[in-house]
Structure formats: structure tokens, C-alpha cells
């Protein structure tokens, strides 16, 4: 029998008030430290490093930057160096050595406008192939960068001449399961989701979910595409089964109206790809589990394979803030340790229990 106590619980462990607006926060791999980035009221950027010690977050280092920092990723860093890549309000992509974060080890003017989203692959032992970074911007372009190639992107995906430029809100890597294959998924303010195949340099698939796409994430970056979650403005999220692509219908999907407000973020648990957390504009966290159907594909009337979507179950939900939760990050090493930050200028560490039992 399922009792309330047998379900996973989301327990508040640390709350740390900050004196700036925090946009993103990330665990530093293989450590008990995390990084917060954002902007001061005076219009400058800030990067802080904290260490978790005896139930407290101790500030280790703080550096001020000329421009507010919007997003950050360790995805293209080696486990030895653990360099963090950031995108700022001025369109710059910088890579920082956190031991000496005063000067970037790599810097490029990536976009004409703010970098809304960043993701990395090929680092931390996740994903085969070269370490690469993808950035999405308000200027409508999505660009892939290799820090070994200085000034120009490896790939530049932009609207064709005459096409209206849409604000790109979110980008994510996936399908990096061998040296050649790699995909980038991008979500836009008009509800477009585009899947770019970097091996064939082509647009593999696109759809529209009729609402601005706030966040997209594959359940794993380093496997043959399995699932993709996309969250949107009106409190809905969509899960696409990426294993079977129909020539006309595309990928099968299931949608869930979860929050009463925007779903800002989605993050899959590193230790179990069927479990993921969504964060909402009303300051709430929802923990979900995806259940596969009995058969993931079937034949349509023409004998062509078409995907079958599964179901999604709510495991637990909790309200942690009165303001939107803008960033989420699971600790890659310690199952259930969750870092989140919101527009109430607070960074929080939560412990999610019983994840090994669901």
C-alpha cells in the first residue's frame, strides 16, 4: 500500500539569501561546491562560488563582471579542469577557470544580443566526440562552438533571408552516442521546437506547441535519442518519444498541464532518466516519473512505424518560494541533491529522498 511517507519527499536543506538577481546556478562536478551567476542592481555581472559545509553554504569567491551573466554550463569541461562556460547580456560567450576567475580562458562575441541559453557536451565523460558548446540568443540564431577554434562557430543556425527572427529561449544537446552523431534542440518564443542534426547539417524535425518554449532537455545527452521534454509558458510540458520518427507525424508525445503558471525549467535525474523535476513561475517544484507504454511503436495503416507515447505520474510537489524558480541542477554525484535558485534572490539546496524506490 502506498502511504504519503513512502513517496519521495523534497526537504529543504540550505537557503542562502543573495544581494543580486541570480539567473543560473550549477554544481561544480566532483565537489560539494556550486556556482551562482547573475547581475547586481547597478547593472554589472557577478559570479559566486559557494561550498556546502555542515548544512551551510559558505561563500568562497566572488568576482564582478562588466555584463550581467544569464546562463552557465560545465557540459564541455574536462573533469580535471572543470571550466565553466557562460553567456551574458551582451552576447559574449566566456569560459572561466574557477581557480582564477578574473580573466576568461576563452572569450568570443557569440551573438548580437543576450545569450538566453547555453549547453555543453563532450565534457565530464558525457557524450562522445569533441567538447562543444551551444548558445541560443534573442538575435534568433543558434550557434555551436569548439573552444579550440577561436573566433568563429563550428555551426551557425539562423533564419533564412526574409524569415522573421524568433527569440531563441532554450537549447540542448542530445544524441551524442558516438563520434559522429550529435543533435541540438532549440525552443523559441513562438512555440517552435527545432531539432538540428549536426552530422548531416540539416533540420531533422520541427513542431510547434502553441506557447513559448521555456526549456528543452533530452533525458540523456550521450545515448541514441530517447525522450525530450519541452516546457512552456502556460504551465504545460510535452514529452516526446524520440525513438520512432514518422515521416509526416514526427514523434509521438504526451502533454501534461502541471503548474498554474510558466514552467521555467526541467531537469532529468542523472541517476535515473525516467525521473525529472519541473520548476514553475509560482515558486513550486514538481517531481515526475515517466512510464513507458507496453510497446513503444506500432504500424500505421500504411505499414510505417509510428511512435506510441507513455504516461507521466506526479511523485511529489512542493512550493519553496513566492517567486519563479529560474534554475535547477541535480548533483551528478550525490543522488537526490538538488540546487535551485529563484527571483527572490535566494539559492536553495534540497534533498529529495527515496528516489531509488520509485
LINRARA-V538560 format. One line per field, one symbol per residue. phi: phi as a letter, one per 30 degrees, with the letter a starting at -180 (. if undefined). burial: 1 if it has 9 or more other ideal C-beta (glycine too) atoms within 8 Angstrom, else 0. A space follows every 50 residues. Layout:
BEGIN
phi = ???
burial = ???
END
This chain:
BEGIN
phi = .dcedddecccdcbbbdccadccbbbddehaccbccblbdddjccbbbcc bdbhibccdcabbcbdceccaaaceccddddhdccbccdcidcbccdddb ddbddabbddbdbeddbbbbajchicjdjddbbcbbbddjcbbcbbddcd cbddbbcbddeidddcddcabadaiccbdcdabbcbcbdcjdbbcccddc hbddababciaecdabaddbdcbeecbbcbcbddicbbccdcdbcdecdi cdbbbbdccdbecdbbbdddcaddcbccbcdciccbcbbccddebdbbcd dcicdbdbdcbbcdcabaccaccedcbbadddccdjdbcbbbddhbcbcc ccchddcd
burial = 00000011110001010101011111111000111111110001111111 11000010000000101111111111111001111111101111110100 10000001011001111111111101101011111111111111111000 00001010000000011111111111100001111111101111111100 00011000101111111111110011111111001111111111110000 11111101101111111110001011111111111111111010011001 00001111110101111001100111111110001111111100111111 11011001
END
